[in-house]
Amino acid sequence: MAKNPLKSRSRDLLHERLREHGLKLTHQRELIAQLFLNQDHITVEDLYHEVAKKDPSIGIITVYRTLKLLCQWELAQERHFGKGKTIYDNVAWKTHHDHLICTRCGRIIEFENFEIERFQEQVAREHDFRITFHKLELYGLCKACEAGRPDKVRQARVPPQSHRH
């Protein structure tokens, strides 16, 4: 069976961050981080359920603390897409991206659009403003919910445009 290069890179990145911060690689941290780094968007509760399938002795507080570390190390970002739940976005290998969020089923679609990025910079220049960071979240209905078929919903990542920054 071929080795998954992304999983190997994720493990290497985790080891590097732990060394940089003088922390030990515990079984719990490694399992939580590996399961997280194989996701796009996940809540603490959903990640905890995935972790519990592999090791029921790991508590939700350990999952929460590990996600906080991953956020500090810029491998994860905390997101609040409405509905009151915090979603953790795996950004370990991603460039800047924005989100479309379905208000009915909660589907999250990531996208990149160079024209939007360029327009934001233009607006900032017109107002003598320097953007240090931004996030764009567009809320509405996904195709399946719009058609009344929420059973056809799946997580999706829109392929990035060829021009990246």
Stockholm file with secondary structure:
# STOCKHOLM 1.0

chainA/1-165         MAKNPLKSRSRDLLHERLREHGLKLTHQRELIAQLFLNQDHITVEDLYHEVAKKDPSIGIITVYRTLKLLCQWELAQERHFGKGKTIYDNVAWKTHHDHLICTRCGRIIEFENFEIERFQEQVAREHDFRITFHKLELYGLCKACEAGRPDKVRQARVPPQSHRH
#=GR chainA/1-165 SS CCCCHHHHHHHHHHHHHHHHTTCCCCHHHHHHHHHHHTCSEECHHHHHHHHHHHCTTSCHHHHHHHHHHHHHTTSEEEEECSTTCEEEEECTTCCSCEEEEETTTCCEEEECCHHHHHHHHHHHHHTTCCCCCCCCEEEECCHHHHTTCGGGCCCEECCCCSCCC
#=GC SS_cons         CCCCHHHHHHHHHHHHHHHHTTCCCCHHHHHHHHHHHTCSEECHHHHHHHHHHHCTTSCHHHHHHHHHHHHHTTSEEEEECSTTCEEEEECTTCCSCEEEEETTTCCEEEECCHHHHHHHHHHHHHTTCCCCCCCCEEEECCHHHHTTCGGGCCCEECCCCSCCC
//
